[in-house]
Every structure is written in structure tokens, then in C-alpha cells.
């Protein structure tokens, strides 16, 4: 079995793999969602670009992924499934009062700050047509979620969330078999990852709540 990534049409999304160690990204004011949704969207868009071929020459590609809990319509074409959070995420504060510095000033004059690191567990659940397809997809995802020799896990650039980098680490994986799933002809693969991204916030020229001081000097006043 070989694993490869084909050129991806624009419709698959904007998320891309960090290609080199120490790659620098330019942060932007663009923000389409909160941090949790950005992590799920980034993982979904990345996985949609993947495909694999078996030794028999059979090509396998995920037909559809959604980043919310799927309904019956989402699973009409197989293999398909969802990327979703398994519980609440956690915010770890970066400091009491993230400041405004020239290094985090945007081209339009505003500033971008990083109040916290956000971490959440994400599940990837995919229904397959048969056991062979599920096995091939499992191998594909294992490799694609550890693509580099210089790091464990996956790092993705999220243009839809300030251009920040989301980091994903595989935690658990397995098959979700039951009489109901096998009777319906769906063989389910489930992986759980830890996703982390820095929370960003864009401020105007003066951050909300930042105290300012105004001093008025009357040169004509008598000195007591």
C-alpha cells in the first residue's frame, strides 16, 4: 500500500501542512470562527486532501467529511464521516495582561495578542464500505497524521484562523463495530487526537480595558 497526496482543488479548503521545521507564518486579522471550530475545520480540510491505493490498485479517498456530528445525509456516500470535539476544551492563560508590542502589529495598524493556549480532544469517525477499505484508511490516516521525521504529530497552517498553526497528536484509535453497524454495511474507524492552537485576538490601536493616563499642566498656576 502506498500513501500519497494529490493536487487538491480549491474547493477542498485552505488549510495546508507545515512543510519544514521552524517554518514561520504571518499572522493576519482574518478570523472565521472560534479556536475549537478552527481546529476541527483545519483537520477536516487536511484529511479531505488524502488518498491511497491498495496493492490491487484500488483507489480510496474520503467521500465526505463534516466538522459537526453527521446526520444520515452526510453518510450516503462512503467512506464518509465527521471530525468533532469529544468534550470541552481547556484554555491555559499566557499571562495576566498580554501586551501590545511592535512585533505583533498588523499591517493595518491594529495589534494581535495571544491570551491563551487552547487544547481540545477531537475525534475522527469514518464509516467505510468494507473491512479492506477501513484497514487501508486506517493506515492512510496513521501515516498522514505523523508525516514528518522531525516531529511527532501534525502541524497545519490555518488561514481561516489568523494564519495560526494548529498542532495535532494521535492519542487513541480503534474500530467501532456492533450488530447495528455491521448489519447496515458500515464498518467504522475512529481516531482521537489532541488538538492545540494559540488563541488570538485582534485589538484596535488601544487594547480594550488598557488603562490610559491624561496629564494637564497649567503653567500659570501658582506654586503652593
HELIX and SHEET records of a PDB file:
HELIX    1   1 UNK A   10  UNK A   12  5                                   3    
HELIX    2   2 UNK A   35  UNK A   48  1                                  14    
HELIX    3   3 UNK A   72  UNK A   75  5                                   4    
HELIX    4   4 UNK A  102  UNK A  104  5                                   3    
HELIX    5   5 UNK A  131  UNK A  144  1                                  14    
HELIX    6   6 UNK A  179  UNK A  183  1                                   5    
SHEET    1   A 3 UNK A   2  UNK A   5  0                                        
SHEET    2   A 3 UNK A  50  UNK A  53 -1                                        
SHEET    3   A 3 UNK A  59  UNK A  61 -1                                        
SHEET    1   B 7 UNK A  16  UNK A  17  0                                        
SHEET    2   B 7 UNK A 154  UNK A 158 -1                                        
SHEET    3   B 7 UNK A 164  UNK A 175 -1                                        
SHEET    4   B 7 UNK A 187  UNK A 203 -1                                        
SHEET    5   B 7 UNK A 111  UNK A 128 -1                                        
SHEET    6   B 7 UNK A  80  UNK A  85 -1                                        
SHEET    7   B 7 UNK A  64  UNK A  66  1                                        
SHEET    1   C 6 UNK A  16  UNK A  17  0                                        
SHEET    2   C 6 UNK A 154  UNK A 158 -1                                        
SHEET    3   C 6 UNK A 164  UNK A 175 -1                                        
SHEET    4   C 6 UNK A 187  UNK A 203 -1                                        
SHEET    5   C 6 UNK A 111  UNK A 128 -1                                        
SHEET    6   C 6 UNK A  90  UNK A  93 -1                                        
END                                                                             
